[in-house]
């Protein structure tokens, strides 16, 4: 009754990828881990992860007793949703950067053809108001032109209908992602009052001010060219394996089984411990520590440092002792978000992969061409068919 845990420290990159200039020249000096360490030399205390391969990858210290390596991002750019689709085995297709100002005319016609009432609620602004309940506009928190948001007042449009609206938008937009979300404790009037032009021609809702996050908040992410049915969580569902999605994985990974999008790191770690201890059967745990990403977006090195320290202590002192002989833990990231680099967006960086378990060899799995290798390795561990993409490294790491 083995358990496997995938533990993603959101945005914990270890250095700019060689192709970063093709995406954002500002990312070419990024190194999330090293720059946090440089700034917080005294305060950053993560001996467990450092001695488990992080120090080998970054500083060339002696190899650890566990397996370790790193991976490239095969998806274009550096995105949490797309990164997680890749991690679980499906590399998204290349998308295009679009702003609502470039697509609103065609999108309005498509939505009207689907039966929606669509208006322009603000003079001189290209955002769309659908059924007087949801705003379709640019995402202002991700990279310029990557995402179109559907922000809704659940009192006027229930989440099931918001998701359907999002699917229609997805069919007619080739951006990397469409996100449909909202809450019952805001209003369409307040949502419209939070529409701003962040950069020239970029019109969207200032989401943190909208009061959708928190109680009643729900979200549905839709990637471009993503093969959901060939990802580990959906393959697991077909084979009856229980899969826990805790933290941001509950939002960004499709699947079945227990899901709880806990944001607070302390509460999330406690929940993981409790569920892991209580689970007596074969199961997979997919975890994402979201607050490290939020610290990167906030350019808050102190907060990022505190979170890393907390995670390191928990991994070493609490979680590893819970693991049985057959269990495996994979710790990794999905991209970078260097809080020292001068901008608040994700950074295109290589990500570490640290692997633990009594049966895990001391081995360097090298630089993987795609994070999808992790997803197909997890499938291999549970004797499932392979994911859409990726090459398993299970035979390399297991001491059997």
N, C-alpha and C positions, 0 to 999 in steps of 0.2 A: 504493500500500500504506500508507494513512494509519493512524495510531494516535490514539486519543482516551483521555485519562486523566481520570478523576473522582477527585479527591483530597479526601477529607472529613476535616477537622480536628474530631474529635468534640467537641461541646459548646462551640464557639467562637462564642458569640452576640455580638451588637452592640447589645443594648438590648431592654428588655421590650416585648412586643407590647401593643397597645392593649387587647386583651381578656384580659390576664393575670389580672385580678381575678376573672374568671369561673371560673378554674381554681385559682389559688393567690395570695391577696392578698400573700403574702410575696415573690412574684416581681416585684412591680411596680416595684421599685427596681433590678432586676438589669441589669447590663451587664458581661458576662464580660470582654470585651476591655478596656474602659475602666477597670474597677476593678483588673484586674491591672496595667495601665499606671500607675494612680494609686499603687499600693502599691510597684511595682518601677520607679520612674522612671529610675533609673540602669541597672539590670540588663537591662530589656527592650529588646532590640535586634532589631527586625524591619523593617528599612528596605525590603526588597523588597516585602513584602505591604502595608506602609503606603503606599508610593508607587504601588502597583498598584491602588488603589481603596479600601483600608481607611481611609486618611486622608481621602479625599473623602467617604466615607459617614459617618464619625464626626465629623470636624473641618471638613469643607467646603473642604479644600485643592484646588488645581488638579486637573482631571481627568487621569487617566493616559493613556498611549498604548495601553493594552489595553482590552478591554471589561470592564465591571463593573456590579454592581447588588446587589440583596438580595431576600430572599423571606420571605413569611409561612409559618408552619406551618399547613397545612390540616388535619392530623390533630389530634385532641383531646389536649391536654396537651403534653408534651414528652418524647418517648421515642425511644431510639436505634433499636430495631427498627422501630417504626412510621414514624419519620422516614426511614429508609432505604427502606422500602416506598414511601413518598411520593416520595422523590427519584428512584427508578427508574420512577415513573409510575403508581402505584396508591394513591389516598388511602384509607386504612382507614376503615371505618364507625365511627360513634360507639359506643363500648363502655360498659359499666357497671362501677362499682367494686364488687367483691365480696371478702369475706374468707372464708376457709375455714370459719369458724364459722357463716356464713350459708348455705353451700351444701353442707356435708359430708353431710347426710342424703340429699338427692337424688342427689348425686354417687356416694355409696356404693352406692345402689341401681342406678344406671346402670352402674357398673363391674361389679357382681355380675351384672347381666343380660348383660354382655358376656363373662362367664366367668371373671372375676378373683375371687380370694379377698381380701377386704378386712376389716381389723380396725382397732380403735383401740388403738394400742400404748402410749399414755400416759393414765392415768386423769385425767379432767377436761379433756382436751385434744382439740380437734376434728381434728387431723391424721390422715390415713389412711395405713395401711401396706398396700401391695398386693403380694400373693404373697411376702410376707416379703423383699422385694427393693428396693422403691421407696417413698418417702414423698411424698405429695401434700399440699402446704401452701402458705401465703402466701409470696410473694417479699418478702424484708425489705430489699432493696437499692434497689428502685424506689419510686415514689410509692405511698402507702397504698391498697391495694385494686386496683391495676392489673394485677397478674400473679399467676398460680398456677404454682408450680414443681412439677416431678416430679424428685426427686433420687434417683438409683439407684446401687446397688452392681453394677457390671458383671460381677462374678464370679458373681452370682446371677441377673442379668437382662441379657443382651447388649443393646448399643445399639439394634439393629434392633427388639427387642421393647420397649425403652423408648420409642422413637419411636412405635410402634403404641399403647402405653398413652397417650402424650401426645395422640395424635390422638383417642382416645376421650374423654379429659378435655376436649379442645378442643370437641368436639361438644356438650358439656353445660355449658359455662362461657362467659359472655359478657363476660369481662374483656378488656382490650386485648391480652393476650398469655398464652400458655401456653408455658413453657420446660421441655423435657425434657432432662436432662443427667446426667452421672455420670462415674465413673472406676473403674479396676480396682485402685487403690491405697488405697481406703477400705474400709469395711465397713458393712453396714446397722446394726450395733450402734453404730458411731461416728456415723453419720448421725443416728440417734435420740438419741444423747447430746448432739447439737448443736441440738436443737429448743428454741427459746426463745419467750417472749412479748415481742416488741420494744416494741409499744405495746399499750394495753389492747385485748384481743380479737384482736390480730394475732399469729398463731402460725405460725412457719416455721422453716426450718433456717438456722442461722448459716453460710452457705456458705463464707466464707473459712476457717473452722475445720474444715471437713469433709475437706479434703485431696483434693478432686476436681480442682482446677485443676492444670495441668502435664501431665506425661507420661500419655498414655492418655485424657486428658479429651476428651469429645465432647459436642456440644450441638445441639439442634434447636429453633428458634423457630417458633411458630405464632401468627400475628396473627388478629385478628377482622375478618372481611369483607374480606380482602386478595385481590385478583385477581392471583395470582402469574403466570399464563400471559400476562397483558397488561403485564408489566413488561419493561424493556429486556433484562435478562439472559436471560429465557426466550424472548423474541422473537429475540434474537441466536442462541440455540442452535438455533432452528428454521431459521435462515438460514445456519447453518454458520460463524458468526463466532466466533473464539477470544476468550474473555473470562477475564481473570485476576481473581480475587477474593483480595486480599492484605490482611492485617490483619483487623479485625473484620468486614469485608464477607464473609469466608469463613463467618462464623457467622450473620450477620443477613440476607444476601441469598441467595435460592434461584437456582440456575443450574447450568451445566456448565462444564467447563474447569478449568485450574489453580486450586487454592484452598489457601491457607496462612494460618491464623489467628494470625499472629505478633503478639505483644503488645508486645515491646520495640521502641521507636521506632527506635533505631539499626539494629537488625537488619532491621526492616521496610524502612527506607529503602534499605539496602544491597540487599535482595532485589528491591525495585522497580527499582533501577538496573540490576542484573544481568539481570533478566528483560526489561526494556525494551530493553537493548542487544542481547540475544541474539535477540529476536523480529524476524524479517525480514519477516513478513507483516502483513496487515491485522489489527488486534486492538484490543480495549478493555481498559483497566486500571481496576479499581474498587478504590480504596484507602481504608482508614480508619485514622487515627491514634488508637488507643484510649486511650493513656496520658494524653492531655489530659483525657479524661472521668474517668479514675481519679484524676487530680490534683484535679479539681473535687469528686468525691465525698469525697476525703480532706481537702478544704478547705486544700490545700497550694499556696499562691501561688508559693512558690519553685520547686517542681517544675514547675508549669504554665509559669512564665516560662522555665525552662531548655528545656522541650520546644518552646515556640514559637520560641525562638532557634535551636534545632537545625533545625527544619523550615524556617525562613526561609532559613538558609544553604544547606540542601540544595536547596531549590527554585531558588534563584538561581544557585548555583555549580556544581551537579552535574546537576540534572534538565533545566533549560531547554537547556543545551548539547547534550543528547542528542536533543532533538526535531528532526525533519525539517521541511521547509517545509510539508508538508500536515498536520502533527500539531496537535492542540488539547489544551490542559490546562485543566480547570475545577477551581478550588479553592473549597471552600465548607465550611459546617458543617451540622449536623443539628438543633441546638437550642442552648440555653445550659447552663452549669453553673457559675454564678458562685461562686468559692470564698470570696468575702468577704461573702456575703449573710446568713450566720447559720444556714443549713441545708445539708445535704449532698446534696440532690436536684437533678435537672435543673431548669432554669429556662426558662420559655416566652419565648424571645427571637427577634427577627428574625435571619436569618443572612446573612452576606456571600456574594456570588458574584463571583469574580475569574476572568477568562478570558484565556488566552494562546495565541499562535501567530503565525507570520509573516503569515498571511492574516487575522488578527483585527483588526477595526476598533477605533478609539478611540471607544467609544460607551457610553452609560449605558442599560442594558436596563431600568432602573427597578425599582420594587417589584413583584415577581411575587406573584400571589395564592396560588400554591402552589409548593412545591419540585418538584412533578411536571413543571413546565416544563423542568427539567433532563433528566429521563428521555426526554421526547418529543423534545427537541432532539438528544440523543445518537442516538436512532432516526433522526431526520431526517438527521443527519450520515452515517450508514451506509446511507441510502436504504431503511430498513425501514418497515413500517406503524407508525402512532402507538401510543403506550401507552394504557392505559385512560383516563388523564386527563392534563391538561397542555397547554400551548400553546408550540410551538417558537419560540425566538428566534434560530434559526440564520441566517435571512436578514438579521437585524439586525447580526450580529457578523462575518459573513464578507465579506472584501474581494475579491469575484470579479466 
